[in-house]
Amino acid sequence: MAKELSYSCSACGASFSKWSGRCDSCGAWNTISEDKAFASGPKGKTLGATRGKTIALTDLETQEQEPPRTEAGVGELDRVLGGGLVKASALLVGGDPGIGKSTLLLQAAARFARNGLKVIYISGEESNAQVQMRAHRLGLEKSPVMLAAATNLRDILTTLEAEKPDLAIIDSIQTMWADNVDSAPGSVSQVRSSAHELTTFAKRNGMAVVMVGHVTKEGAIAGPRVVEHMVDTVLYFEGERGHQFRILRSVKNRFGPADEIGVFEMTGKGLAEVKNPSALFLSERGTPAPGSVVFAGLEGTRPMLCEIQALVAPSPHSQPRRSVVGWDGGRLAMILAVLESRCGVPFVGLDVYLNVAGGLRISEPAADLAVAAALVSAREDAALPAEAVVFGEISLSGALRPVVQAENRLKEAQKLGFTNAIMPQQAKQPAVTGLGLRVAVDLAGFVEEVFGAR
């Protein structure tokens, strides 16, 4: 089989099937040369020697303008988005069934529509009548949001191309199907293909698209992980069914800080933003009780106070229970081991229960000292002062490590009326006046000084 040759002009880039002395495209002489193949292999399976267009390159000093944003007018939502909705961006929202994803997005669609954006809400799981019933219940029936119930991706893209909206909401990506993919809706191939087509269409047409994703029983967004890499922002809507609080958490954001959270409260009229989450999470805290400690945490860029509760009781079983809600179980086992090994506080034959009040989930290691204080407080039946907050990271040696943004944590505690703080030694002393600071060097010294349980 004869080798297929390709020639191109070095002056204008035009391609030819044979060599000539003069370029027919730009008229330059002696600029046509044979192209080397990008890859070797059978025709149609590799790139071969056919050239594409030259991409324009820039240097690192070139400063692009920040993308324009549109604020929703809901402070908690705008905070998680990094300041507002970015034009030509793709967002993926995941959460447990019935947690309020459709309610949140319908309220957000109404807000953006009232702020001048052309919004289309496409539901693949509900009919138009069901969405309209929810809008009436939320008092949003007058909002200029256009609805559609469809699952055919080709029909959806054709409609979006004709209508040219500023924002399109797809609920959900698992119900979409592309007719060029031979698999059922919700399969890995369909989800990946649909997400890719929607993302590229949005960026090509300057439209923002929000896709709702189902989650697995482990809590991760169902489907291939490549979908999370395709989009610009990944948001998780979290919360416990027994609590009225809902947390919108950003785990990826190309246009703002990641790990930012927004706090909402589920009411009869939909989701209401919580402007002061610390006060709300501590509102049901009564008189000081053993095992109750206030932790000064940090979620994204926002300092937040919450209550950590511990219960230690004799175990009737040969294997004591270790139950955790809202924190990492492996981290709890580590704290118990350090308390026993370094501080001489045994938990043998005792059931240990740990809970973060309000349905909040904590992942930062700065909660170590607050957890240890709650455990020892519950075991010794001695309550900490009601006006004290605790934070600090514990190492395996029992030493206390400094945490980031200690000053912001203390200012939040002071704003809510706390007068004392127990914390590790910081490299730079926080400039906070009117707040009594108790610095602990190691965990053993902290337990001895506060509880006398050595």
Buried (B, 14 or more C-beta within 10 A) or exposed (E): EEEEEBBBBEBEBBBBEEEEEEBEBEEBEEBBEEBEBEEEEEEEEEEBBEBEEEEEEEEEEEEEEEBEBBBBBBEBBBBBBBBBBBBBBBBBBBBBEEBBBBBBBBBBBBBBBBBEBBBBBBBBBBEEEEBBEBBEEBEBEEBEBBBBBBBBBEEBBEBBEEEEBBBBBBBBBBBBBBEEBEEEBBBEBBBBBBBBBBBEBBBEBEBBBBBBBBBEEEEEBBBBEEBBEBBBBBBBBBBBEEEBBBBBBBBBBBBBBBBBBBBBBBEEEBBBBBEBBBEBBBEEBEEBBBBBBBBBBBBBEBBBBBBBBBBBEEBEEEEBEBEBBBBBEEBBEBBBEBBEEBBEBEBEEBBBBBBBBBBBBBEBBBBBBBBBBBBBBBBBEBBBEBBBBBBBBBBEEBBBBBBEBBBBBBBBBBEBEBBBBBBBBBEEEBEBEEBEBEBBEBBBBBBBEBBEBE
